[in-house]
Amino acid sequence: MEEMTVISNSNEWRPLLFKIIKTRIATMASTKAVFIAIGLYLLSIVALKISDFQIEKVAPGIPKPDLVFGYTYVDIMEIFSQLGEAGRQAYAINLIVDSVMPILFAAAVILVAARAFPRFWLPASIAPFLFFILDMIENAAFAQMVAQFPNIDPSLVAFTRSLTMIKLISYMIAMPTLVIGGLIIIIRLIKNRGATGKT
């Protein structure tokens, strides 16, 4: 009987916890918070582009492996070899900078979804949250590859390859939510200000 009571109480906590999280996010998703989140995300993109430029200076024309869809072990070995020592060091720094962007991207998309699509914010939050988790793991894996080169573990490349593909797909799925949701919020804001101005 005691065991059944514990299970029942546990099941009761799940919808309550979900309701608390939902209410909390809805409260946080003010128009001001949304624009701040988008602004911070855009700043992280600028910082990442600056870091990308440092790689381009020492290894022009060499793609970043975390942006290559479906790479193989041979592709990674070739890219890392072409980057050279200076390029690999610049890429290691780039991975650190890149670890900030997915957090801000996920936060921006989730807040935009909660503000623009309050009934559907949870399913709309799956892709950006997945992108955030996978990108962080992927960055750690690539940092390990930089440390291992030229003796990179093929199994690490195979594991990271799957992360990269799912990560890029998640990003492409999440981006429309950010763009369309952002436009909806801006249109609503303009309409509300127009209505206020007429009164």
Salt bridges, closest charged atoms under 4 A:
ASP52 OD1 - LYS64 NZ 2.98
GLU85 OE1 - ARG88 NH2 3.07
ASP135 OD1 - LYS167 NZ 3.96
GLU138 OE1 - LYS167 NZ 3.01
